[in-house]
Amino acid sequence: MVVGRVFGKKQSWLRNMTFDAKKFRNALGCFATGITVVTAKTANDEPLGVTINSFSSVSLDPPLVLFSLARVGGHCQEFITAGKFAVNILTPPQRQLSDRFSMARDNRFEGIDYHLGEIGCPVFEGSLSVFECETYAVHDGGDHAVFICRVTNVVVGEEDQALLFHKGQYHTF
């Protein structure tokens, strides 16, 4: 695993901003994204999962994907330590998973049906697709860590509609 860091003067980009954080967030919300729940296992072998919409393909050769995770409140260090993940691409019937794994709660997996994939991470039945992967690199992305992951297994589900998020609301496609 490679941990990268881009160094720069934070003050210089702050001086050049002509917008506030709310305007920036609202503008980002104009870009429709798919919804995923990224899962792992903690060092204590407990299931771990968070809703993420910052997911993208990176490379076909080697097969790489990325997701980003907030450094505060998003279990970031636990995901860095885990090193293995399942990215569950959600379908409209799985909206409750998106809601559940986006909220702070003690046991997000309580009462949730899942099985362990090839690399031992929770996989949800009915997902549009699942990418099982290992950490390839983790980079600093401001208040987020950017995980670049090497895909080790792909499962394509039978559903054909994706759960999307656009301007603060769920949509289907």
Secondary structure, DSSP 8 states (H G I E B T S, - for coil): -EEE-----HHHHHHT--S-HHHHHHHHTTS-EE-EEEEEE-TTS-EEEEEE--EEEEEETTEEEEEEEESSSS-HHHHHHH-EEEEEE--GGGHHHHHHHHS--S-TTTT---EE-TTS-EE-TT-SEEEEEEEEEEEEETTEEEEEEEEEEEEE-S----EEEETTEEEE-
